[in-house]
Amino acid sequence: MRQLFFFVISLTFLSALGQQNIDYVGLLALQDSTFISYKLELVEKDGILKGFSYTDLNGPHESQNTIVGRYNSKENKIEFREVDIVYTKSPIKELDFCFVYFTGNLRNLKGRATLEGNFKSYYNDLQPCIDGRLIMQGEEKFVRKTEKITSRVEKMDKVPDSIKQRIANSKFLNSSERQGLKGGETLNVFWESKIAYLEIWDPGKVDGDAMSIMLNGNVVKESYAPLKAKTKIPLTFNKEINTLTLKALSEGTDPPNTAQIRITDGNGKEISMLSSFKVGEQVKVVFYKKDLR
């Protein structure tokens, strides 16, 4: 069964800084036989790991967490844990989240070895949550295998074009690419500062997209058309929970309405995501005070 699951490990060396960036995509196999997609974006330097994890990537419950850990190249041991939640697309009813803790064996950090082993998870108060198994594989293997699959299917005369298209657009085959915030979705963010800076720009062709921007029901920009140049819009939070709403007013000449969104606090914290929505649709970013209980 394991060969049905191909997962991503991509590696870029930053030799000048003595560090390397490692992206893993795989799954968490829970004890009740549920599978949840899982991605790691790690930076390793002198055996110290830091970065982020993504649970249910591109799914309705996508969440981002802060990661810390260690890698011992002599003993081929890796250890990491989630220490903080950055955002989630899940509806928030209470602020108790499970944080993954993993320790296991890994022959190298170059994407040639499978990363697999049992994991545990804990609540904020260190009470046990749910346990399971983590499975990941290298990006190069993933790319080669998926390219072979799609290439073979494309050459099969008896396979209908509709099936070929479904395979090419498969969520699984594109699981390592973040799709961002789509129309109707809400991003729940945990924020420490009373201010935020919203940057919006068009990452592709500037085609006349327009949107309205509101904070807690108050108009920030009645009609804003993203440009190539980044526009920084300051936001001030005066409530325990603050809601930023973007609504598509037009889709320009190249639908749908798309824009790159980046939210920063001025102290290094950053959330970056592509938004994509149709006229009349809206996306929301809800800011929760970090110490809210």
C-alpha positions in Angstrom: 0.0 0.0 0.0 2.8 2.4 0.7 3.8 2.6 -2.9 0.5 4.3 -3.6 1.6 7.3 -1.6 4.3 9.4 -3.1 5.4 12.4 -1.0 7.7 15.4 -1.5 11.1 16.3 -0.1 12.7 19.2 -1.9 16.1 20.4 -1.0 17.9 23.7 -1.7 21.4 24.4 -0.2 22.2 27.9 1.0 26.0 27.3 1.3 26.8 30.9 1.9 24.7 30.8 5.1 25.7 27.2 6.1 22.1 26.2 6.1 19.6 24.2 3.9 15.9 24.5 3.3 14.0 21.2 3.3 10.3 20.8 2.2 8.6 17.6 3.1 5.1 16.6 2.0 3.5 13.4 3.2 0.7 12.2 5.5 -0.3 11.5 9.0 -1.9 8.1 9.3 -4.1 8.2 12.5 -5.0 5.2 14.6 -8.6 5.2 13.3 -7.2 4.7 9.7 -7.8 8.3 8.8 -5.1 9.9 6.5 -4.3 13.6 6.7 -1.9 15.4 4.3 1.1 16.9 6.0 3.8 19.3 4.9 7.0 20.6 6.5 9.0 23.6 5.5 12.2 23.4 7.5 15.5 25.3 7.7 18.4 23.4 9.1 21.6 25.0 10.4 24.2 23.3 12.5 21.7 20.5 13.4 19.0 22.9 14.5 15.6 22.8 12.7 13.0 25.5 12.5 10.1 26.3 10.2 6.5 25.5 9.7 4.1 22.5 9.2 0.9 22.4 7.2 -1.9 20.0 8.1 -4.6 19.1 5.6 -2.8 21.1 2.9 -5.3 22.7 0.5 -8.2 21.1 2.4 -11.0 22.7 4.4 -9.0 22.3 7.6 -5.6 23.5 6.4 -3.6 24.7 9.4 -0.1 26.2 9.7 2.1 25.6 12.8 5.5 26.7 13.9 8.1 23.9 14.1 11.4 23.5 16.1 13.7 20.5 16.1 17.1 18.9 15.8 18.9 16.7 13.3 21.9 14.5 14.2 23.8 13.6 11.0 26.2 11.3 12.8 23.4 9.2 14.4 20.9 9.8 11.6 18.3 11.0 14.1 15.6 13.6 13.5 13.3 15.2 16.0 10.8 18.0 15.6 7.7 19.3 17.3 4.9 21.8 16.6 5.0 24.6 19.2 2.5 27.1 18.1 -0.4 27.6 15.7 -0.2 30.4 13.1 -3.5 30.0 11.3 -6.2 27.5 10.5 -9.1 27.3 8.1 -11.1 25.2 10.5 -14.0 26.8 12.4 -12.8 27.8 15.8 -14.9 26.7 18.7 -12.1 26.4 21.3 -8.4 27.1 21.3 -7.2 23.6 22.2 -5.1 22.2 19.4 -3.1 19.0 19.0 0.6 19.6 18.3 2.6 16.9 16.6 5.9 15.5 18.1 8.1 13.2 16.0 11.4 11.5 16.6 12.8 8.9 14.2 15.6 7.9 11.9 16.7 9.6 8.7 19.8 8.7 6.7 20.2 12.2 5.3 18.5 15.5 4.6 19.0 15.3 0.8 15.6 13.7 -0.1 16.9 10.3 -0.9 15.6 8.5 2.1 12.0 7.8 3.3 11.0 9.5 6.5 8.7 7.3 8.4 7.9 6.5 12.0 5.4 6.9 14.8 4.4 10.3 16.1 2.6 11.5 19.2 0.6 14.7 19.7 -0.2 16.8 22.8 -2.4 19.7 23.8 -1.0 23.0 25.0 -1.1 21.7 28.6 0.9 18.6 27.5 -2.0 16.2 27.9 -1.9 13.4 25.3 -3.9 13.9 22.1 -3.9 11.5 19.2 -1.1 9.3 18.0 -0.3 7.8 14.6 2.3 7.2 11.9 4.1 9.7 9.7 5.2 8.7 6.1 7.2 10.9 3.6 9.4 10.4 0.6 11.7 12.4 -1.6 10.6 15.1 -4.1 12.8 13.8 -7.0 11.2 10.3 -6.7 7.7 11.9 -6.4 8.2 14.1 -9.5 9.7 11.2 -11.6 6.9 8.8 -10.6 4.0 11.3 -11.1 5.5 12.4 -14.5 5.7 8.8 -15.6 2.1 8.2 -14.6 0.7 11.2 -16.4 2.9 10.6 -19.4 1.8 7.0 -19.8 -1.9 8.0 -19.4 -1.5 10.7 -22.0 -0.2 8.1 -24.5 -3.1 5.7 -23.9 -5.6 6.0 -26.8 -8.4 4.1 -24.9 -8.4 6.5 -21.9 -11.0 9.3 -22.4 -9.8 12.9 -22.4 -12.0 13.6 -19.4 -10.1 11.0 -17.4 -6.7 12.4 -18.6 -7.7 15.9 -17.5 -8.8 14.6 -14.0 -5.5 12.9 -13.5 -3.5 16.0 -14.7 -5.5 18.2 -12.2 -5.5 15.6 -9.4 -5.3 17.2 -6.0 -2.9 14.4 -5.0 -0.5 15.0 -7.8 -0.4 18.7 -6.9 -0.6 18.3 -3.1 2.7 20.1 -2.5 1.5 23.4 -4.0 -0.4 25.7 -1.7 -3.6 26.8 -3.5 -4.2 29.7 -1.1 -7.5 31.3 0.0 -10.5 30.6 -2.3 -13.9 32.3 -2.4 -16.0 31.6 0.7 -13.0 30.5 2.8 -12.0 32.0 6.2 -8.4 32.1 7.5 -8.3 32.2 11.3 -5.1 33.8 12.5 -3.6 34.0 16.0 -2.0 37.4 16.5 -0.1 39.1 19.3 0.1 42.6 18.0 -2.6 45.3 18.0 -1.7 46.3 14.5 -1.1 44.5 11.2 0.1 45.6 7.8 -1.8 44.3 4.8 0.1 44.1 1.5 -1.7 43.3 -1.7 -0.4 43.0 -5.2 -1.1 41.3 -8.5 1.5 38.5 -8.9 0.6 37.9 -12.6 -0.8 40.1 -15.3 -2.4 43.3 -14.1 -5.9 42.9 -15.6 -8.2 45.3 -13.7 -9.3 43.1 -10.8 -11.0 45.1 -8.1 -12.0 44.3 -4.6 -13.4 46.0 -1.5 -11.5 45.8 1.8 -13.3 46.1 5.2 -12.2 45.7 8.8 -14.9 44.8 11.4 -17.5 46.1 9.0 -15.8 49.4 8.4 -14.6 50.4 4.9 -10.8 50.4 4.5 -10.8 50.6 0.7 -14.1 50.9 -1.1 -12.6 49.7 -4.4 -9.0 48.6 -4.8 -7.3 47.3 -7.9 -4.1 45.4 -7.1 -1.0 46.5 -9.1 2.5 45.0 -9.6 3.8 47.3 -6.9 3.0 46.3 -3.3 0.6 48.6 -1.4 0.9 48.5 2.4 -2.3 49.2 4.3 -2.1 49.6 8.1 -4.8 47.9 10.2 -5.5 48.6 13.9 -7.2 46.1 16.0 -9.5 47.3 18.8 -11.4 44.1 19.6 -10.6 40.6 20.9 -11.6 39.2 17.5 -11.1 41.3 14.4 -12.4 40.4 10.9 -10.8 41.5 7.6 -13.0 41.0 4.6 -12.0 41.1 1.0 -14.9 41.0 -1.6 -14.4 40.7 -5.3 -16.1 43.5 -7.2 -14.7 42.6 -10.7 -12.6 39.8 -12.2 -10.8 42.0 -14.8 -10.0 40.6 -18.3 -8.5 37.3 -16.9 -10.9 35.7 -14.4 -11.1 35.0 -11.5 -10.1 37.8 -9.2 -6.6 36.9 -7.9 -4.2 38.8 -5.7 -1.2 38.0 -3.5 -1.8 38.9 0.1 0.8 39.3 2.8 0.1 40.2 6.4 2.9 41.3 8.7 3.2 42.7 12.3 6.3 44.7 11.7 8.3 42.4 14.0 9.1 39.5 11.7 5.8 37.6 11.8 4.3 37.0 8.3 1.4 35.2 6.6 1.5 35.1 2.8 -1.2 33.6 0.6 -2.8 33.9 -2.8 -6.5 34.8 -2.9 -8.7 33.7 -5.7 -12.4 34.5 -5.9 -15.3 35.4 -8.3 -17.5 38.5 -8.4 -19.6 38.6 -5.3 -17.5 36.1 -3.4 -15.4 37.1 -0.4 -12.6 35.8 1.7 -12.1 36.6 5.4 -9.1 36.7 7.7 -10.1 36.6 11.3 -7.5 37.7 13.9 -7.7 36.2 17.4 -5.7 37.6 20.3 -2.9 35.2 21.0 -3.8 34.9 24.7 -7.5 34.4 24.1 -9.0 31.5 26.1 
